[in-house]
Amino acid sequence: MFRFKLQPLLDYRRILEENAQQDFALKLRELEIEKQLLASIAGQRSVLARRFMDLSSGKAEMKAEDFATLTSRLELLRIRQREQEKAVMAKDAEKESSRLAMLEAVRNKRIMELLRDRHFGHYKQEAKRREARQLDEFGIRNYNRREAL
């Protein structure tokens, strides 16, 4: 019966691959959350910008305090948007790092699987040789018995 001597290492590499895949999926989800937050901030900023444009174009009456509040809110959203863009870039870098780690884990596991397959192929060849030798030996014994009679 075939027994791969490095099976514990293959099992360990499978676990590492699964963990790397889970980590990559987590990083993807985190990146999507950050992107959604960025989109939300950008949406809020565009709504306020439209409102500011409406007020400044004379479609609606603008008080000085409305102008000050609106401009400060727009500036705050601009700052938040820049910070969020940085957070998105950081999460994207983490995701890319996690992706590379996952690819390395997949590659390492695949190497072990190929090694196992090669060992199994050698095992099957050796088993065929042993079987052929046994059949030859049986044939020779059978021939010698017939000749002795």
Secondary structure, 3 states (H helix, E strand, C coil): CCCCCCHHHHHHHHHHHHHHHHHHHHHHHHHHHHHHHHHHHHHHHHHHHHHHHHHHCCCCCCCHHHHHHHHHHHHHHHHHHHHHHHHHHHHHHHHHHHHHHHHHHHHHHHHHHHHHHHHHHHHHHHHHHHHHHHHHHHHHHHHHHHHHC
